Amino acid sequence: MSVGLSGNLSDFSIADVFQLIGHQRKTGTLELKSGAARAQLVFDRGQVVSAAVSRGRDDEMDPLARRLVRCGQLTRERADEAAAVARSSAQSVARTLVARGWLDAAAVRRALDLVTSDAIFDVLRWHGGSFDFHAKSVDHDRDPTELLAAEQILMDGLRMVDEWQSIEKLVPSEDTVFERAHESGPRTGETARVFALIDGRLSVRRVIDLAQLGTFDGMRILSELRSSGSIHTVEAAGAQALVQRAWSVGSAWLAVGRFAMALVPLAALTVVAWWAAEPAPRAPAGDRRIERESLASLRDDYAVRAARHAIEAYRLSRGRWPERLEDLASAGLLAPETLATLEGRAYYSNHRNQGPIFLAPERS
């Protein structure tokens, strides 16, 4: 294995490859293929530096950037810009994000660790494919004391795979939606973070991302909550109908107000989205109606989604809701230019006794 090792996973399992790399303290990259899925694992003297999985043409975004976008820590616009800068400067997306000051090193490191753990857990469940290890020097800035030996990661990963069957019975899909059944029992740490996000609307994947957990840990916590009777599933059609009924009562403005009063401070996550999507009132006969151009509409829709994700990330990282939209930009969760439409009118917040409500400029 002084130069490299290639083979078929049906003849030489991923566990065997991990053990060989770990025992011989090899440095290099391990590339795995299974159908449309591709994975790359980087090793330094038998220890795992990083790992990532991609799936075909529809999954071309850098895995780290994709994770940060899903968690609401990075806008898609900045993710694309970071990728372009990284390609032109031959440096990693992680280093680009830190160098530009868009995220601090600690946040990037946590996201990298989650990407790595998810990738390893993913490939250990592959049942076929091929592998190709290239022994070569690797460039990284990880502290050697932070790296885990391949054998240790393998043992942890195999334990996760063993537990996965029982977890899948309780959490069958990442698209599953849960709602709370009761509030009994104290919850702390990661379990408290996950339970706080259960609202009958967010999918399992969104809950795990916003809680900033790995897939296995998030699914395990959700399975424990369901097993204890704290949460139960919501049928997708039923959940959609519930949302539609809530927004069909009265006028659009009254619907927003009632929804905000009932779910504040979660109104901060929903009001903007519905104002952007709501069509303008019908113009009186004889008046000439001016439609928004498609570019402005798309830009505003993007701003709404970015603001909603940033608000969620702010609450999870600080334990409270932002008082002003400007707080999101100050925290590095949202680009300042995202807070205004193409016409230059800014989104704004209206403070009520129940908390802040964030509104789009078209309804000011």
C-alpha positions as CSV (number, residue, x, y, z in Angstrom):
1,M,0.0,0.0,0.0
2,S,3.0,2.3,-0.4
3,V,1.5,3.9,-3.6
4,G,-2.2,3.2,-3.5
5,L,-4.9,0.6,-3.1
6,S,-8.0,0.0,-5.3
7,G,-10.7,-2.5,-5.2
8,N,-14.3,-3.5,-4.9
9,L,-16.3,-3.0,-1.7
10,S,-18.0,-6.3,-2.1
11,D,-14.5,-8.0,-1.9
12,F,-12.8,-5.6,0.5
13,S,-15.2,-3.8,2.9
14,I,-15.0,-0.2,4.0
15,A,-14.2,-1.5,7.5
16,D,-11.2,-3.4,6.2
17,V,-9.9,-0.3,4.3
18,F,-10.3,1.8,7.4
19,Q,-8.4,-0.7,9.5
20,L,-5.6,-1.0,7.0
21,I,-5.1,2.8,6.7
22,G,-5.2,3.1,10.5
23,H,-2.8,0.3,11.3
24,Q,-0.3,1.5,8.7
25,R,-0.8,5.2,9.7
26,K,-1.2,6.2,6.1
27,T,-1.5,9.7,4.8
28,G,-3.6,10.4,1.7
29,T,-7.1,10.4,0.3
30,L,-9.6,7.6,0.1
31,E,-12.2,7.9,-2.7
32,L,-15.3,5.8,-2.7
33,K,-18.0,5.4,-5.3
34,S,-21.4,3.7,-5.0
35,G,-23.9,4.4,-7.8
36,A,-24.2,8.2,-8.2
37,A,-22.7,8.8,-4.8
38,R,-19.1,9.8,-4.3
39,A,-17.2,10.2,-1.1
40,Q,-13.7,11.5,-0.3
41,L,-12.0,10.9,3.1
42,V,-8.7,12.6,4.0
43,F,-6.2,10.9,6.3
44,D,-3.1,12.1,8.1
45,R,-1.0,9.3,9.5
46,G,-4.0,7.1,10.0
47,Q,-6.2,9.8,11.5
48,V,-9.3,11.2,9.8
49,V,-8.9,14.9,8.8
50,S,-12.2,15.3,6.9
51,A,-14.8,13.4,4.9
52,A,-17.6,14.5,2.5
53,V,-20.2,12.8,0.3
54,S,-21.8,14.1,-2.9
55,R,-24.5,12.7,-5.1
56,G,-24.4,13.4,-8.8
57,R,-25.0,16.5,-10.8
58,D,-27.7,17.8,-8.4
59,D,-25.3,17.9,-5.5
60,E,-22.5,20.0,-6.8
61,M,-22.3,22.6,-4.0
62,D,-19.3,22.2,-1.7
63,P,-20.4,19.9,1.2
64,L,-19.3,22.4,3.9
65,A,-21.1,25.3,2.2
66,R,-24.2,23.1,1.7
67,R,-24.3,22.3,5.3
68,L,-23.9,26.0,6.4
69,V,-26.7,27.0,4.0
70,R,-29.0,24.4,5.3
71,C,-28.3,25.5,8.9
72,G,-29.0,29.1,8.0
73,Q,-25.4,30.2,8.9
74,L,-24.6,31.2,5.3
75,T,-26.6,32.6,2.4
76,R,-26.6,30.8,-0.9
77,E,-25.2,33.9,-2.5
78,R,-22.1,33.9,-0.2
79,A,-21.7,30.1,-0.6
80,D,-21.5,30.5,-4.3
81,E,-19.1,33.4,-4.0
82,A,-16.9,31.5,-1.5
83,A,-16.7,28.5,-3.9
84,A,-15.7,30.8,-6.8
85,V,-13.0,32.5,-4.7
86,A,-11.7,29.1,-3.4
87,R,-11.4,27.8,-7.0
88,S,-9.5,30.9,-8.2
89,S,-7.2,31.0,-5.2
90,A,-6.7,27.2,-4.9
91,Q,-7.7,27.3,-1.2
92,S,-10.5,25.6,0.6
93,V,-14.0,27.0,1.1
94,A,-13.4,26.8,4.8
95,R,-10.4,29.0,4.7
96,T,-12.2,31.4,2.3
97,L,-15.1,31.8,4.7
98,V,-12.8,32.6,7.6
99,A,-10.5,34.9,5.6
100,R,-13.5,36.9,4.3
101,G,-14.8,37.3,7.9
102,W,-18.2,35.7,7.0
103,L,-17.9,33.0,9.7
104,D,-15.4,32.5,12.6
105,A,-13.0,29.6,12.6
106,A,-14.9,27.9,15.4
107,A,-18.2,27.9,13.5
108,V,-16.5,26.5,10.4
109,R,-14.8,23.8,12.4
110,R,-18.0,22.7,14.0
111,A,-19.7,22.5,10.6
112,L,-16.7,20.5,9.2
113,D,-16.9,18.0,12.0
114,L,-20.7,17.5,11.3
115,V,-20.0,17.0,7.6
116,T,-17.3,14.5,8.4
117,S,-19.3,12.5,10.9
118,D,-22.3,12.4,8.5
119,A,-20.1,11.3,5.6
120,I,-18.5,8.4,7.6
121,F,-21.9,7.3,8.9
122,D,-23.2,7.4,5.3
123,V,-20.5,5.4,3.6
124,L,-20.5,2.7,6.4
125,R,-24.0,1.9,5.3
126,W,-23.1,1.4,1.6
127,H,-23.5,-2.2,0.4
128,G,-21.4,-2.0,-2.7
129,G,-19.2,0.2,-4.9
130,S,-15.5,0.7,-5.3
131,F,-12.6,2.4,-3.5
132,D,-9.3,4.0,-4.4
133,F,-6.7,5.1,-1.9
134,H,-3.9,7.5,-3.0
135,A,-1.0,7.8,-0.6
136,K,0.1,11.5,-0.8
137,S,0.7,14.5,1.5
138,V,-2.4,16.4,2.5
139,D,-2.7,20.1,3.4
140,H,-4.8,21.0,6.4
141,D,-4.7,23.2,9.5
142,R,-6.3,20.8,12.0
143,D,-4.5,20.3,15.3
144,P,-3.3,16.7,15.4
145,T,-4.7,16.4,18.9
146,E,-8.2,17.0,17.5
147,L,-8.0,14.2,15.0
148,L,-9.5,10.7,15.7
149,A,-7.8,7.5,14.7
150,A,-9.4,5.6,11.9
151,E,-10.0,2.6,14.1
152,Q,-11.8,4.7,16.7
153,I,-14.1,6.3,14.1
154,L,-14.7,2.9,12.6
155,M,-15.8,1.5,16.0
156,D,-18.1,4.4,16.6
157,G,-19.5,4.2,13.1
158,L,-20.2,0.5,13.3
159,R,-22.0,1.0,16.6
160,M,-24.2,3.7,14.9
161,V,-25.0,1.3,12.1
162,D,-26.0,-1.4,14.6
163,E,-28.4,1.0,16.3
164,W,-29.8,2.5,13.0
165,Q,-32.4,-0.3,12.4
166,S,-34.2,0.5,15.7
167,I,-34.0,4.3,15.0
168,E,-35.4,3.9,11.5
169,K,-38.5,2.2,12.9
170,L,-39.3,5.3,15.0
171,V,-38.0,8.0,12.5
172,P,-38.6,6.4,9.1
173,S,-37.6,9.4,6.9
174,E,-35.8,12.7,7.0
175,D,-39.0,14.1,5.5
176,T,-41.1,13.1,8.5
177,V,-42.7,15.9,10.4
178,F,-43.3,15.7,14.2
179,E,-45.4,17.6,16.6
180,R,-45.3,17.7,20.4
181,A,-47.5,15.4,22.3
182,H,-46.8,16.7,25.8
183,E,-44.3,18.9,27.7
184,S,-43.6,16.6,30.7
185,G,-40.1,15.9,31.9
186,P,-37.0,18.2,32.1
187,R,-34.8,18.3,29.0
188,T,-31.3,19.7,28.7
189,G,-28.6,20.0,26.1
190,E,-29.1,18.6,22.7
191,T,-32.4,17.0,23.5
192,A,-33.8,20.4,24.7
193,R,-32.6,22.0,21.4
194,V,-34.3,19.4,19.3
195,F,-37.5,19.4,21.3
196,A,-37.7,23.2,21.0
197,L,-37.7,23.0,17.2
198,I,-40.6,20.4,17.0
199,D,-43.6,22.5,15.8
200,G,-45.6,20.3,13.5
201,R,-44.1,22.0,10.4
202,L,-40.4,21.4,10.2
203,S,-39.1,18.2,8.7
204,V,-36.7,15.9,10.5
205,R,-33.9,17.1,8.2
206,R,-34.6,20.8,9.1
207,V,-34.8,20.1,12.8
208,I,-31.4,18.3,12.8
209,D,-29.8,21.0,10.7
210,L,-31.1,23.9,12.8
211,A,-30.1,22.1,16.0
212,Q,-26.6,21.8,14.4
213,L,-26.3,18.1,15.0
214,G,-25.1,15.2,13.0
215,T,-27.7,13.0,11.3
216,F,-27.3,10.0,13.6
217,D,-27.3,12.0,16.8
218,G,-30.4,14.0,15.6
219,M,-32.3,10.9,14.6
220,R,-31.4,9.1,17.8
221,I,-32.7,12.0,19.9
222,L,-35.9,12.2,17.8
223,S,-36.4,8.4,18.2
224,E,-36.0,8.7,22.0
225,L,-38.5,11.5,22.1
226,R,-41.0,9.5,20.0
227,S,-40.4,6.4,22.1
228,S,-41.2,8.3,25.3
229,G,-44.4,9.7,23.8
230,S,-43.2,13.3,23.8
231,I,-43.7,13.7,20.1
232,H,-45.7,12.0,17.3
233,T,-45.8,12.2,13.6
234,V,-47.9,14.5,11.5
235,E,-49.3,13.4,8.2
236,A,-47.8,15.6,5.4
237,A,-51.2,16.4,3.9
238,G,-52.7,17.2,7.3
239,A,-49.9,19.5,8.2
240,Q,-50.2,21.4,4.9
241,A,-53.9,21.7,5.3
242,L,-53.5,23.0,8.8
243,V,-51.2,25.8,7.6
244,Q,-53.5,26.7,4.7
245,R,-56.5,26.9,7.0
246,A,-54.6,29.1,9.4
247,W,-53.8,31.6,6.6
248,S,-57.2,31.6,4.9
249,V,-59.1,33.2,7.8
250,G,-60.1,36.8,7.1
251,S,-57.8,39.1,5.2
252,A,-54.1,38.5,4.7
253,W,-53.2,41.2,7.2
254,L,-55.5,39.8,9.9
255,A,-54.3,36.3,9.2
256,V,-50.7,37.4,9.7
257,G,-51.6,39.2,12.9
258,R,-53.4,36.3,14.4
259,F,-50.7,33.8,13.4
260,A,-48.1,36.2,14.9
261,M,-50.1,36.5,18.2
262,A,-50.5,32.8,18.4
263,L,-47.0,31.7,17.6
264,V,-44.9,34.7,18.6
265,P,-41.9,34.7,18.5
266,L,-42.1,32.1,15.7
267,A,-43.9,34.9,13.8
268,A,-40.4,36.1,13.1
269,L,-39.9,33.0,11.0
270,T,-43.2,33.2,9.0
271,V,-44.6,36.7,8.6
272,V,-42.0,37.8,6.1
273,A,-42.4,34.7,4.0
274,W,-46.1,35.1,3.7
275,W,-46.0,38.8,2.9
276,A,-43.6,38.1,0.1
277,A,-45.8,35.3,-1.3
278,E,-49.1,37.2,-0.9
279,P,-50.4,38.8,-4.2
280,A,-51.1,42.5,-4.1
281,P,-54.8,43.6,-3.6
282,R,-56.8,43.7,-6.8
283,A,-56.8,47.2,-8.2
284,P,-60.1,49.1,-8.7
285,A,-61.6,49.1,-12.1
286,G,-59.9,51.6,-14.4
287,D,-56.7,51.7,-12.4
288,R,-53.5,50.4,-14.0
289,R,-51.9,47.7,-12.0
290,I,-48.1,47.5,-12.1
291,E,-46.7,43.9,-11.6
292,R,-43.4,43.3,-9.9
293,E,-40.8,42.2,-12.4
294,S,-39.7,38.5,-12.1
295,L,-36.1,39.5,-11.0
296,A,-37.4,41.6,-8.1
297,S,-39.8,38.8,-7.1
298,L,-37.1,36.2,-7.1
299,R,-34.8,38.4,-5.2
300,D,-37.4,39.2,-2.5
301,D,-38.3,35.5,-2.2
302,Y,-34.6,34.7,-1.6
303,A,-34.3,37.5,1.0
304,V,-37.3,36.0,2.8
305,R,-35.8,32.6,3.0
306,A,-32.4,33.9,4.0
307,A,-33.9,36.0,6.8
308,R,-36.0,33.1,8.1
309,H,-33.0,30.8,8.3
310,A,-30.9,33.5,9.9
311,I,-33.5,34.2,12.6
312,E,-33.6,30.5,13.4
313,A,-29.8,30.2,13.6
314,Y,-29.6,33.4,15.8
315,R,-32.1,31.9,18.3
316,L,-30.3,28.6,18.4
317,S,-26.9,30.1,18.9
318,R,-27.9,32.8,21.4
319,G,-30.9,31.3,23.2
320,R,-33.1,34.3,22.3
321,W,-34.8,36.0,19.3
322,P,-33.2,39.0,17.6
323,E,-34.6,42.3,18.6
324,R,-33.9,43.9,15.1
325,L,-33.2,42.5,11.7
326,E,-29.9,44.4,11.8
327,D,-28.8,42.1,14.6
328,L,-28.6,39.3,12.0
329,A,-26.2,41.2,9.9
330,S,-24.1,42.2,13.0
331,A,-23.9,38.5,13.9
332,G,-22.7,37.6,10.5
333,L,-25.8,35.5,9.7
334,L,-27.2,37.6,7.0
335,A,-25.6,39.9,4.4
336,P,-26.7,43.6,5.0
337,E,-27.8,43.9,1.4
338,T,-30.3,41.1,1.9
339,L,-32.3,43.4,4.2
340,A,-33.5,45.6,1.4
341,T,-35.4,45.0,-1.9
342,L,-34.1,45.9,-5.3
343,E,-36.0,49.2,-4.9
344,G,-33.9,50.0,-1.8
345,R,-36.8,49.7,0.7
346,A,-35.6,47.9,3.9
347,Y,-37.4,45.1,5.7
348,Y,-38.4,46.3,9.2
349,S,-39.5,45.1,12.6
350,N,-42.5,46.2,14.6
351,H,-42.3,45.6,18.3
352,R,-45.4,44.4,20.1
353,N,-45.9,43.3,23.7
354,Q,-45.6,39.7,22.5
355,G,-42.2,40.3,20.8
356,P,-40.8,41.5,17.5
357,I,-42.6,40.9,14.2
358,F,-40.6,41.2,11.0
359,L,-42.4,42.6,8.0
360,A,-41.6,43.1,4.3
361,P,-41.4,46.6,2.9
362,E,-44.3,46.2,0.4
363,R,-46.7,46.2,3.3
364,S,-45.2,49.2,5.3
